[in-house]
Amino acid sequence: MASTSIPAIELEQVTIALGGRFILSDVSLSIGDGEFIGVLGPNGAGKTTLMRALLGLVRPSSGQVTVLGEQAVRGNPAIGYMPQLRSLAPHLALRGWDFVASGVDGHRWGLPLLNPARRQVVSEAIELVGATNLAQRPLSDLSGGERQRLMLAQALLGRPKLLLLDEPLISLDPHHQRVVVELVRDVQRRLGIAVLFSAHELNPLLAAMDRVLYLGNGHAALGTVDQVINGQVLSRLYGSNIEVIRINERIFVMSGEHDMERDAHMHENGHNHGHDHAHSHDPHNGRRHA
Ligand SMILES: Nc1ncnc2c1ncn2[C@@H]1O[C@H](COP(=O)(O)OP(=O)(O)OP(=O)(O)O)[C@@H](O)[C@H]1O
């Protein structure tokens, strides 16, 4: 993290209320321009809402949200965004390359006819994630992990300086989770950009992240794993007594007998996202970045 440069993200006394509930309450924090931040917290803690605030899609009721030194605004080209559980059904017939290209501004719908400069932008993003060969095949022929790689390429179009990835590990098995985390870490280092990577589980991110941002109960705790992942801080964020147990380099966040992160996979409607390979359920449908 370069201390002299403009922070990638700054929140100053930010309060966000949705549906009559405080999602963030007077939160202040600063994230450096080359940091990989794991964003964690129970269901409904506000991980997606924070990303939407950075995208200028949710306005705080008070406080300032600043991205790369400017107030958060819609359509900021410096931000790359990968929304949660995005359905690719409408794109399955497209070649990978055309799918990535469909994310170029003005070509979201229908097959893109791009000028050479824009074609170059698409090819660069695909190269960045090592998907040049993959991109020749239709999405319908690709595995979940391979599609995820192309979605990442789409989020990298135009080389953003801040990358927001909303639960990219959902529905991937542990091997593909590792592949995605390592890929994002590698791209983030090569480009020197900031990444917010939200997840339900801490362990897959442990080796990759510089700091962790844990949300809960309207509060936010940002710091190293040791500073944040401890009983005192997490009890405040969960609003109940939390114990942190470390076994063989893995960390478990426990409330009594319950593993809180495992329980967090169970959404209110009973869907288990950790093992849900059906992409049809999208709790954020209709309220995501266009
Ligand atoms: N447009 C909205 N109107 C009212 N309430 C909303 C709206 N958007 C989100 N919420 C509520 O705000 C809370 C925070 O939602 P958010 O999606 O940010 O949580 P999250 O941490 O991403 O959760 P998850 O881990 O389940 O994805 C939830 O209780 C959600 O139901």
The ligand as a MOL file (V3000), in Angstrom:
LIG
                    3D

  0  0  0     0  0            999 V3000
M  V30 BEGIN CTAB
M  V30 COUNTS 31 33 0 0 0
M  V30 BEGIN ATOM
M  V30 1 N -33.3660 -1.8290 -1.9760 0
M  V30 2 C -33.4860 -2.3080 -0.7290 0
M  V30 3 N -34.5630 -1.9740 0.0290 0
M  V30 4 C -34.6950 -2.4270 1.2910 0
M  V30 5 N -33.7890 -3.2440 1.8920 0
M  V30 6 C -32.7280 -3.6020 1.1720 0
M  V30 7 C -32.5040 -3.1620 -0.1840 0
M  V30 8 N -31.3490 -3.6690 -0.6000 0
M  V30 9 C -30.8540 -4.4150 0.4140 0
M  V30 10 N -31.6830 -4.3820 1.4640 0
M  V30 11 C -31.4590 -5.0260 2.7750 0
M  V30 12 O -30.2500 -4.5090 3.2870 0
M  V30 13 C -29.5410 -5.5130 3.9930 0
M  V30 14 C -28.1300 -5.6060 3.4560 0
M  V30 15 O -28.1670 -6.2720 2.1980 0
M  V30 16 P -26.8640 -6.6770 1.4130 0
M  V30 17 O -27.3230 -7.3490 0.1710 0
M  V30 18 O -25.9870 -5.5030 1.3000 0
M  V30 19 O -26.1890 -7.7120 2.4090 0
M  V30 20 P -24.9940 -8.7180 2.1570 0
M  V30 21 O -24.0310 -8.5280 3.2720 0
M  V30 22 O -24.4720 -8.5640 0.7740 0
M  V30 23 O -25.7560 -10.0850 2.3490 0
M  V30 24 P -25.5480 -11.5300 1.7010 0
M  V30 25 O -24.3420 -12.0890 2.3840 0
M  V30 26 O -26.8050 -12.2400 2.1200 0
M  V30 27 O -25.4150 -11.3580 0.2320 0
M  V30 28 C -30.3640 -6.7710 3.8580 0
M  V30 29 O -31.1240 -6.9240 5.0380 0
M  V30 30 C -31.2460 -6.5110 2.6680 0
M  V30 31 O -32.4470 -7.2340 2.7680 0
M  V30 END ATOM
M  V30 BEGIN BOND
M  V30 1 1 1 2
M  V30 2 1 2 3
M  V30 3 2 2 7
M  V30 4 2 3 4
M  V30 5 1 4 5
M  V30 6 2 5 6
M  V30 7 1 6 7
M  V30 8 1 6 10
M  V30 9 1 7 8
M  V30 10 2 8 9
M  V30 11 1 9 10
M  V30 12 1 10 11
M  V30 13 1 11 12
M  V30 14 1 11 30
M  V30 15 1 12 13
M  V30 16 1 13 14
M  V30 17 1 13 28
M  V30 18 1 14 15
M  V30 19 1 15 16
M  V30 20 2 16 17
M  V30 21 1 16 18
M  V30 22 1 16 19
M  V30 23 1 19 20
M  V30 24 2 20 21
M  V30 25 1 20 22
M  V30 26 1 20 23
M  V30 27 1 23 24
M  V30 28 2 24 25
M  V30 29 1 24 26
M  V30 30 1 24 27
M  V30 31 1 28 29
M  V30 32 1 28 30
M  V30 33 1 30 31
M  V30 END BOND
M  V30 END CTAB
M  END
